[in-house]
Amino acid sequence: MKRGPKGSYTKEFREQAVKVVLVGGLSQQEAAERLPMSVKTLGGWIVAEHSGTLAKVGKTQKPLTELEAELACVSELATVTMERDILNKATVYIAKESR
């Protein structure tokens, strides 16, 4: 279940997230922790699913501009780069310690 930039969720992501709680048996808190999202948002989707309006959620959200989408990609790239650098440093440290 891939999620887009912050605050932007695909229809499929919303449906799968609700299934994790309703069918999978996880609590809202557990599901929200496993998925990168807030408990409040997930709870709103579950209420919408029970009322039959989950398909309408997100329809009024304006699409991301090209600049916003690019900024989200750059931000994600910076995070991944930082995580990679930390892992590389940890690997070097562990290799030195094991000698």
DRENKEZA-238111 format. One record per residue (C-alpha): y, z, x; residue number from 1; chain; residue in three letters. Coordinates in steps of 0.25 Angstrom, whole numbers, m for minus. Layout:
py->Y | pz->Z | px->X | num->NUM | cadena->A | residuo->ALA
...
This chain:
py->0 | pz->0 | px->0 | num->1 | cadena->A | residuo->MET
py->12 | pz->m5 | px->8 | num->2 | cadena->A | residuo->LYS
py->26 | pz->0 | px->4 | num->3 | cadena->A | residuo->ARG
py->39 | pz->m7 | px->6 | num->4 | cadena->A | residuo->GLY
py->52 | pz->m1 | px->12 | num->5 | cadena->A | residuo->PRO
py->56 | pz->13 | px->7 | num->6 | cadena->A | residuo->LYS
py->57 | pz->13 | px->m8 | num->7 | cadena->A | residuo->GLY
py->51 | pz->0 | px->m10 | num->8 | cadena->A | residuo->SER
py->37 | pz->0 | px->m16 | num->9 | cadena->A | residuo->TYR
py->28 | pz->m12 | px->m21 | num->10 | cadena->A | residuo->THR
py->22 | pz->m12 | px->m34 | num->11 | cadena->A | residuo->LYS
py->8 | pz->m12 | px->m28 | num->12 | cadena->A | residuo->GLU
py->12 | pz->0 | px->m19 | num->13 | cadena->A | residuo->PHE
py->17 | pz->8 | px->m32 | num->14 | cadena->A | residuo->ARG
py->4 | pz->5 | px->m39 | num->15 | cadena->A | residuo->GLU
py->m5 | pz->9 | px->m28 | num->16 | cadena->A | residuo->GLN
py->3 | pz->22 | px->m25 | num->17 | cadena->A | residuo->ALA
py->1 | pz->25 | px->m40 | num->18 | cadena->A | residuo->VAL
py->m14 | pz->22 | px->m39 | num->19 | cadena->A | residuo->LYS
py->m16 | pz->31 | px->m27 | num->20 | cadena->A | residuo->VAL
py->m11 | pz->43 | px->m36 | num->21 | cadena->A | residuo->VAL
py->m17 | pz->39 | px->m49 | num->22 | cadena->A | residuo->LEU
py->m31 | pz->33 | px->m45 | num->23 | cadena->A | residuo->VAL
py->m32 | pz->38 | px->m31 | num->24 | cadena->A | residuo->GLY
py->m30 | pz->52 | px->m35 | num->25 | cadena->A | residuo->GLY
py->m20 | pz->56 | px->m25 | num->26 | cadena->A | residuo->LEU
py->m8 | pz->65 | px->m28 | num->27 | cadena->A | residuo->SER
py->6 | pz->59 | px->m29 | num->28 | cadena->A | residuo->GLN
py->9 | pz->67 | px->m16 | num->29 | cadena->A | residuo->GLN
py->m3 | pz->62 | px->m8 | num->30 | cadena->A | residuo->GLU
py->m1 | pz->48 | px->m12 | num->31 | cadena->A | residuo->ALA
py->14 | pz->48 | px->m9 | num->32 | cadena->A | residuo->ALA
py->11 | pz->54 | px->5 | num->33 | cadena->A | residuo->GLU
py->1 | pz->43 | px->8 | num->34 | cadena->A | residuo->ARG
py->10 | pz->32 | px->3 | num->35 | cadena->A | residuo->LEU
py->24 | pz->32 | px->9 | num->36 | cadena->A | residuo->PRO
py->31 | pz->36 | px->m4 | num->37 | cadena->A | residuo->MET
py->37 | pz->48 | px->m11 | num->38 | cadena->A | residuo->SER
py->29 | pz->56 | px->m22 | num->39 | cadena->A | residuo->VAL
py->41 | pz->54 | px->m32 | num->40 | cadena->A | residuo->LYS
py->40 | pz->39 | px->m31 | num->41 | cadena->A | residuo->THR
py->25 | pz->39 | px->m33 | num->42 | cadena->A | residuo->LEU
py->26 | pz->49 | px->m44 | num->43 | cadena->A | residuo->GLY
py->36 | pz->39 | px->m51 | num->44 | cadena->A | residuo->GLY
py->26 | pz->28 | px->m50 | num->45 | cadena->A | residuo->TRP
py->15 | pz->36 | px->m56 | num->46 | cadena->A | residuo->ILE
py->23 | pz->40 | px->m68 | num->47 | cadena->A | residuo->VAL
py->27 | pz->25 | px->m69 | num->48 | cadena->A | residuo->ALA
py->12 | pz->21 | px->m68 | num->49 | cadena->A | residuo->GLU
py->9 | pz->31 | px->m79 | num->50 | cadena->A | residuo->HIS
py->20 | pz->25 | px->m88 | num->51 | cadena->A | residuo->SER
py->16 | pz->11 | px->m85 | num->52 | cadena->A | residuo->GLY
py->29 | pz->7 | px->m77 | num->53 | cadena->A | residuo->THR
py->24 | pz->7 | px->m63 | num->54 | cadena->A | residuo->LEU
py->25 | pz->m8 | px->m63 | num->55 | cadena->A | residuo->ALA
py->40 | pz->m7 | px->m66 | num->56 | cadena->A | residuo->LYS
py->43 | pz->2 | px->m54 | num->57 | cadena->A | residuo->VAL
py->51 | pz->m4 | px->m44 | num->58 | cadena->A | residuo->GLY
py->55 | pz->m16 | px->m52 | num->59 | cadena->A | residuo->LYS
py->70 | pz->m12 | px->m51 | num->60 | cadena->A | residuo->THR
py->70 | pz->m10 | px->m36 | num->61 | cadena->A | residuo->GLN
py->78 | pz->m20 | px->m29 | num->62 | cadena->A | residuo->LYS
py->71 | pz->m28 | px->m19 | num->63 | cadena->A | residuo->PRO
py->74 | pz->m25 | px->m4 | num->64 | cadena->A | residuo->LEU
py->84 | pz->m34 | px->3 | num->65 | cadena->A | residuo->THR
py->80 | pz->m41 | px->15 | num->66 | cadena->A | residuo->GLU
py->88 | pz->m31 | px->24 | num->67 | cadena->A | residuo->LEU
py->81 | pz->m19 | px->17 | num->68 | cadena->A | residuo->GLU
py->67 | pz->m25 | px->19 | num->69 | cadena->A | residuo->ALA
py->71 | pz->m28 | px->34 | num->70 | cadena->A | residuo->GLU
py->76 | pz->m14 | px->36 | num->71 | cadena->A | residuo->LEU
py->63 | pz->m8 | px->30 | num->72 | cadena->A | residuo->ALA
py->55 | pz->m16 | px->39 | num->73 | cadena->A | residuo->CYS
py->63 | pz->m12 | px->51 | num->74 | cadena->A | residuo->VAL
py->62 | pz->3 | px->47 | num->75 | cadena->A | residuo->SER
py->47 | pz->2 | px->46 | num->76 | cadena->A | residuo->GLU
py->46 | pz->m5 | px->59 | num->77 | cadena->A | residuo->LEU
py->55 | pz->6 | px->66 | num->78 | cadena->A | residuo->ALA
py->45 | pz->16 | px->60 | num->79 | cadena->A | residuo->THR
py->33 | pz->9 | px->65 | num->80 | cadena->A | residuo->VAL
py->38 | pz->7 | px->79 | num->81 | cadena->A | residuo->THR
py->42 | pz->21 | px->80 | num->82 | cadena->A | residuo->MET
py->28 | pz->25 | px->76 | num->83 | cadena->A | residuo->GLU
py->21 | pz->16 | px->85 | num->84 | cadena->A | residuo->ARG
py->30 | pz->21 | px->97 | num->85 | cadena->A | residuo->ASP
py->26 | pz->35 | px->93 | num->86 | cadena->A | residuo->ILE
py->11 | pz->32 | px->93 | num->87 | cadena->A | residuo->LEU
py->12 | pz->24 | px->107 | num->88 | cadena->A | residuo->ASN
py->19 | pz->37 | px->113 | num->89 | cadena->A | residuo->LYS
py->8 | pz->46 | px->107 | num->90 | cadena->A | residuo->ALA
py->m3 | pz->37 | px->112 | num->91 | cadena->A | residuo->THR
py->3 | pz->37 | px->126 | num->92 | cadena->A | residuo->VAL
py->4 | pz->52 | px->126 | num->93 | cadena->A | residuo->TYR
py->m10 | pz->54 | px->121 | num->94 | cadena->A | residuo->ILE
py->m16 | pz->45 | px->131 | num->95 | cadena->A | residuo->ALA
py->m8 | pz->52 | px->142 | num->96 | cadena->A | residuo->LYS
py->m13 | pz->66 | px->137 | num->97 | cadena->A | residuo->GLU
py->m28 | pz->61 | px->136 | num->98 | cadena->A | residuo->SER
py->m28 | pz->58 | px->151 | num->99 | cadena->A | residuo->ARG
